[in-house]
């Protein structure tokens, strides 16, 4: 008898044959080979971009077979909207995400729905992303950004182009380490990536490679890679164990995420996170909390350099909103409406967590078309959902931040823009990432002109997340902003204090 989860479903991989009674109706690539499946012409290093190519050819729902396992992919907006129904569907931990469980265990991102530590950790940590907590992180974000601009100033003086993905990775790692755990990796003082980053990239890459070989042959074909992965996991565990031990010795971290993990009990049950789960949550935040944001910033900087008219408009907004203030305040970041649109449009074209899986809570019919048994699952391809011409128009490949003008956002159907996932298991750190990225883009636009190498062509590297490969930018130092002229003060007829009370909205929300 098959081993089952608490929810009564089989553990491990569940192929589409088990869950889709009318699988034959879903198209698949031509030239399918016996035993091997749809492997002709694929690039095992870029499975996402392979799936995007198949999706464009086969339509809004399709299937692929590899080494005996069948997978269903979808990207049509009407299908994704129905799959977002929380009463009928839930997160599915599968493919590369399940391959990360040896390192992240039942952390927030990799926990199965029935594992109790997910809800416990979510409830304990959610206040760490409140507006009050975010305001406290803002100063630390500015401090780390100053280290980035110091590094870029030195590169500019030396006449060198800057390594955008590498430097954004340093920035976002230091930001989550400082704000969440009171730790400094010293990334900007190192000539090479911090060993934590090297180990993290190794585990993400290995998790992806596991999907490219037949399961029975993995121990043979990936023997050397498995040994390196075990060493990478051991390094991640040692790093986090040392970080937690240092906190226990020193005491309070002024209410940061690690304090909450170690000291906070669930408000209703009184439960606390175990020492093992604290380790898994810290690793989850350090990896997920910087890898996706660094990619988002890198793609945004790529598009700003490629579209000088967009950069000029965004820069003018920064100059107008921030003026000559040396360090923008927390509330001033949300006022960069156009900069936020640039970020959202970059995440539309290249969502750095580019897919998520959903499974049926019960027997159902997806969008009235495709029967699904309980436990059946599908993978949502976000780059194609975000390019669905029925939603985004025939020019969906074109970079245009005005797609996220407030009016355009209101006019679009829901569930068509999902860079942070969906439902109860959506990214808990969404507002943290958006604030950090908008702040950093504003600071860089105010300080530098950005120029791309004319010969550079975007090449996207994949390691579960996506990143522009080999992107380097040339910088030009801008003069400091001139002091803003004092505006005349007009007292309205109904008395002082009644004007200027417009609420601030994030255009992409």
RAHUCOR-V794066 format. One record per backbone hydrogen bond with DSSP energy under -1.0 kcal/mol. NH is the residue of the N-H (numbers start at 1). CO is the residue of the C=O. If there is no record, write none. Layout:
NH_CO + NH_CO
This chain:
5_9 + 8_5 + 11_3 + 16_70 + 18_15 + 20_16 + 23_20 + 25_22 + 26_23 + 33_37 + 36_34 + 37_33 + 38_65 + 39_37 + 42_39 + 46_43 + 50_46 + 51_47 + 52_48 + 53_49 + 54_50 + 55_51 + 56_52 + 57_53 + 58_54 + 59_55 + 62_73 + 63_27 + 64_71 + 66_69 + 67_36 + 69_66 + 71_64 + 73_62 + 74_379 + 75_60 + 76_60 + 80_76 + 81_77 + 82_78 + 83_79 + 84_80 + 85_82 + 88_85 + 89_85 + 90_359 + 92_357 + 97_94 + 99_95 + 100_97 + 101_98 + 103_100 + 104_100 + 105_101 + 107_104 + 111_107 + 115_112 + 118_115 + 120_116 + 121_117 + 122_118 + 123_119 + 124_120 + 125_121 + 126_122 + 128_125 + 129_126 + 130_127 + 134_130 + 135_131 + 136_132 + 137_133 + 138_134 + 141_137 + 142_138 + 143_139 + 144_140 + 145_141 + 146_142 + 147_143 + 148_144 + 149_145 + 150_146 + 151_147 + 152_148 + 153_149 + 154_150 + 155_151 + 156_152 + 157_153 + 158_154 + 159_156 + 160_155 + 162_473 + 164_162 + 164_471 + 167_163 + 168_164 + 169_165 + 170_166 + 171_167 + 172_168 + 173_169 + 174_170 + 175_171 + 176_172 + 177_173 + 178_174 + 179_175 + 180_176 + 181_177 + 182_178 + 183_177 + 189_186 + 190_187 + 198_194 + 199_195 + 200_196 + 201_197 + 202_198 + 203_199 + 204_200 + 205_201 + 206_202 + 207_203 + 208_204 + 209_205 + 210_206 + 211_208 + 212_209 + 218_214 + 221_217 + 222_218 + 223_220 + 226_222 + 227_223 + 228_224 + 229_225 + 230_226 + 231_227 + 232_228 + 233_229 + 234_230 + 235_231 + 236_232 + 237_233 + 238_234 + 239_235 + 240_236 + 241_237 + 242_238 + 243_239 + 244_240 + 245_241 + 246_242 + 247_243 + 248_244 + 249_245 + 250_246 + 251_247 + 258_180 + 260_256 + 261_257 + 262_258 + 263_259 + 264_260 + 266_271 + 270_266 + 278_274 + 279_275 + 280_276 + 281_277 + 282_278 + 283_279 + 284_280 + 285_281 + 286_282 + 287_283 + 288_284 + 289_285 + 290_287 + 291_287 + 294_290 + 295_291 + 296_292 + 297_293 + 298_294 + 299_295 + 300_296 + 301_297 + 302_298 + 303_299 + 304_300 + 305_301 + 306_302 + 307_303 + 311_307 + 312_308 + 313_309 + 314_310 + 315_311 + 316_312 + 317_313 + 318_314 + 319_315 + 320_316 + 321_317 + 322_318 + 323_319 + 325_322 + 333_330 + 336_333 + 337_335 + 340_336 + 341_337 + 342_338 + 343_339 + 344_340 + 345_341 + 346_342 + 347_343 + 348_344 + 349_345 + 350_346 + 356_380 + 358_378 + 359_90 + 360_376 + 361_88 + 364_372 + 366_370 + 368_365 + 369_366 + 370_366 + 372_364 + 373_19 + 375_360 + 376_373 + 378_358 + 379_72 + 380_356 + 381_74 + 382_354 + 385_381 + 386_382 + 387_384 + 388_385 + 391_388 + 392_388 + 393_389 + 396_393 + 398_395 + 403_400 + 404_401 + 405_402 + 409_405 + 410_406 + 411_407 + 421_418 + 426_423 + 427_420 + 430_427 + 433_429 + 434_430 + 435_431 + 436_432 + 437_433 + 438_434 + 439_435 + 440_436 + 441_437 + 442_438 + 443_439 + 444_440 + 445_441 + 446_442 + 447_443 + 448_444 + 449_476 + 451_474 + 456_453 + 461_467 + 463_465 + 465_463 + 466_352 + 467_461 + 469_459 + 473_162 + 474_451 + 476_449 + 478_447 + 495_492 + 509_506
